[in-house]
């Protein structure tokens, strides 16, 4: 159930931090109005498939919400996200389809799972549809108040919520008319970043500007943990090494967490490799109900305000060699085998003892 709006006061100099704090507290649909941040709660719960789709209806090419859902074109969304987009926070900026009757009928008894892990693919698909344009015409200051965290224009210009940026007049007026932006030609404003350029250099991580790193302490990686990694995870790591990719991104919650919105076995597996010192994790919106996490090899995440990486070549080489050698028997597996053998020997001894007693009784 989505709660009514909360008004959060802020000092003008602290708006950026106030927005980030509200996101991390679990609010969504944040909008800046008259000295307050209008924020909404009530998005907790699992993600189930009811066949719903959603579409952003403003002037930009795409919009990203506070859970890092990237809306461009018409995209499938889970029932929880559909209800959020259909509620007051996004009224006038989204259209949501009716649910599939058969899937909706299953919701209370045997709900269909929904695959949330599309962030990296969605980011790449969006980048392929944009066309960077040369600077032209008069530019003016634009303030986008929300409810989306970020808008991406058709030329790749990134318009963040709650910050003044300079845009060409045509784009500025479209944002004013369709997205509720405020214009001020004389306002001091920053030059916006461009998604096309950032995606080429950083990939989908360029959308995760506010992140919380959980780097491992400096310690040897327990490469034996790769023995218990699935074939798909081993292939993912090997491809990451061969292509020189700095990271991979997963959306979903660890299955070990109670009430996670979208339990993901891959997330659980990546987290186990992080505990073994093979990977590091970089999480966006740690209180998000659909967490987005960047995974890089241990020691590769550089500290800073935005995700940046420096390859740990020795670890990459060691992981590659271990994967290529194939699985080895870990101490845990050897212990299990030993326990099974001891158990079998005990059963044989017991059986032999019973046999001797029976034979003795027959005499």
N, C-alpha and C positions, 0 to 999 in steps of 0.2 A: 504494500500500500504506500502511495506517495504522499508524504506529509505536506502541509501548507508551507508557504515561503517563510524564510527567516531573513530579517534585515540585519546585516552586519555593518556597523559604522567603520570608517577608515579615515586616516589622515591622508591628504592628497599625496604626500611624499612617500607614503607606505602602501600605496595601492597594489603594486606588483607583489609585494610580500603578502599582503592580506589575501589576494586571490590564490596564491600558492598554498597558504595555510588552510584556506577554505576547501580547496581541492583535496588536500591531504587529510582533512577531517572527514571526508566522505560526502561532501555536498556535490551537487551536479546542477547543470543549467544555470551557472552563475551569470548574473547580469548587473552591470554597474549603472545605478540610477540615483541621482540627487544625493550624492554623498554617502550612499549605502551600497553594499553588495547584496543583491537579492539572490538567495541561495535556497536550494531544495534538497530534501532528503527522502529516503524511502525506496532506495534502489537495491537493497540487500536481497539476496536469494539466488537460487540456482538459475542457470540458463537452459531453457527447453525450447525445442523447435515446434512452432505451430504454423509454419509456412508463411510467416509474415515478411513483408518487405517495407523498406522506408526510403524516402527520397527527400533530400534537402532542396528547398524551393527558393533560396535566395539568389543573389547575383553572381556569386563566386562559382568556381569549378568544383570545389569540394569544401567540406567543413569537418573539423575534428572536435569531438566532444570531450568531456572531462575524463572519460574512461578510455580515450584513445581509439574510439570507433571512428573510422574514416569514411564519411558519407560522400560518395560521388556517384552520379547516376542513380539507379535503383538497386539497392543491395538487400540481401537476406539479413534479417535480424532475429534475435531470439524474442520470446514472448515478453520477457522482462524489459528489454530495451524498447520494444514496440510500444509498450504501455508508457514508458518514460517519454518517448517522442510524441505520443498522443496526448500527453498531459499539458498543463498550463505553461510550464517552463519553456517549451519549444513551440507554443501555439503561433501559427503564422509563418513558421520557417521549416516545418516538416510535414510530409504527408505519409500516412501509414496505411497499409492495406489491411483488409479484413483477414482473420485467421482461416486456415484450412479446417473445415468442419471435423474431418476424421482425426487430425492431429490434436485439435482442441478437445475432442471428446476423451482423449487419452490423458489429458493433463493431470487429472486428479488421481488416476490409478496407475498408469504405466507411461509416464511422459517420455517423449522422444528426446534424446540428447541433442545438443546443438554444438557444432564445431566453432569455437570462438577464435581458433588459431589462424587468423587470416591477415593479421596486421602487416606482416612483411610483404605478402603477395599483393595486398591492396595498395600499399605504398608504391610498389614497383609499377603496378597497372596504372595508377594515377599519373606517375611521372611520364609514362609513355604517351599520355593523351594531351600533354601541355605543350605550348609553343611559346618560347621566349620572344618577347617583342622589344624593339629598341626604344630608348627613352624619347618621348616626343610630347610637345605641348606643355602648357602651364601645369604646375603641380600645386597641390593644396594639402593642408593638414587634415587627417582623417582619424577619428576616434571610434573604434568599434566596441560597443558596450557588452556584447555577448548575445545570446546565451552560449554559443560555441566557444571553445578555447582558442580556436584558430580557424581562419578562412584562408583558402588558397585560390588565388585568381587564375584565370585562364592562361596568363603569361607566366605563371609560377610565383608571382608576388605573394608573400606571406603576410597576412594581416592578423596580428595577435590581438586578443581581447585586452582592453584596458591600457593600451599604449597608443600614443600619437605617432602616426607614420605619414610620410609624404607620398601622395599618389597622383597620377595624371587625372585631370579634371573629369574625364568620362567615367573612369573607374570609381572615382570618389562619389560622383552623383548617383551612380548605380547602387553603391553601398548605402548611400543616404536614403534612397527611395525604397529599396527592397530589404535592407538589413538593419535599418534604424541607426546608421552611423551618424556622427556629428561632424560637420565640416568647419574648418577655420583656416582661411588662407594665410593669416598672419601668425599662426601658432607655431612655436618651436617644435619641430617633429623630426624623428629619426628616419633614415633611409631604410626601407624594409629589406629583409633577406629574400632570396629567390630560391624556391624549392627545386627547380630544375638543376641549378648549379650545386646546391647542397646535396641533393640526392646522388649526383654523379661522384661527389667526393666522399660522402659519408654513408650513403644508403639510407634505409628507413630510420636509422638512429638519429637523423637530423630532426625528426619530429619529437624526439624525447628529450627536450631541453632541460626539464626538471627531473633529475634522477637521484636515486639514493644508492650509493655503491656499497657492496658487501664483500670487499676483497678478502681473500684468505691471508692469514698471517704468513710471513715468509717461512716456508717449510717444504721439505721434499714432497713431491706429488706421489700419492699412493697408486702407482700405475696398475697394481694388481686389481684395482676396482674396475678396470676396463674389461676384465674377464666376465663380469656379471652384467656388462652393458648389453643392451639389445643389438641385434644386427642393424636395425635402422639407425640407432644412435652412433654406432661405430662407423657406418657409412657417412653419416652427417659430419662427424669429426674428421674423417679422412678427406672428404670433399672440401671441407673448410681449409684444411692444410694444403691440399693440392692447388686450390684456386687462390690461396693467399687471403681468404676472407678474414676480416678482423673479428667477426662475431656472427652469431645467429640470434634470432628473436623468437620467443615463444609467448603465446597468450594463454592464460589459464592458471588455475590454482593447483597447488601441490595436493595430491590425493590424501596425504596424511593430515591435512588441515580440516577441522570440522566445519561444516557449512560453507565450504568453498563453492563459488558460483559455477565454475566450470572445471571440475577436476580433470587434470591432464597427466597421463602416465609419462609423457615426454618431459613435462615440467618436473615431476617427481624424480625421474631418472637424472635429469640435468642437475637437480639440487643434490643428489647423492654424489655425483662427480665433483660438485663444488665442495662438498664436505670432505672429499678425498684429496682436495688440493689440486685437482686437474683443471677445474673451471673457476672463474669468478663470475659473480652475478651483479647486474646493474638494473635496479628496479625503478620503473616509472610509476608515480602515484601509488605508493606502498599501501594505501588504504582503499585502493580501487577494488570494486567488486569483480572486475575482469582484469587482473593484473597483467601488465606487459613487462617482460623481463628480457634484458640483453644478457647473453652468455658469451664470455670470451675466455681464452685460455688464461690460467692463473698468472698474475703479474703483468697482464697486458693492458688493464684499464688504468688510464692516467687520471689523476685527480684534477678536477676543474669543474666549472659551471656547466659545461656541455660534454657529452660523451666524446672521448678521444682515446686512441689506442696505440700501443707500441708493441710489436710482435716479440714474443718470447721464443726465439728460434730453438734454443736447446730443448725446451719442453715440447714444442711442436715436433721436433725430430724424434724425441723419445716416445711420444704418443703414436706417431706414424709407425715407428719400428715395432712397438708392442702390438699394434693392430695388425700389421703385416705378418707377424709371427704366428698369429692365431691365438686362440684362448689357451691359457696355461692353468694347471690345477692350482687354485689358491689354497692357502692354509685352511680356510674355512671349509672348502670342498673336501680337502684331504681329511680333515677331522670328521666330516660327515661320513665319508667312505669308511674311515676307521671304526666309527661308531656302528655303522651297519654291519661291518665284518664281525665286530665283537658281539653284536646282537645275534647274528646268525650262528656264530660259534656257541654262544650260550644256549640257543635253542637246540642245536645239535647235541650239546652235552646233556641238556635236560631230556631230550628225546631218547638218547642212548641209555640214560639212567632209568627212565620209565620202562624201556624195552627190557633191560636186565632184570628189573623187579618182576615184570610180567613173566619172563622166561623162568625166573627162579620160582615163582609161584606155581608154575605148571609141573614142576618136578614132584 
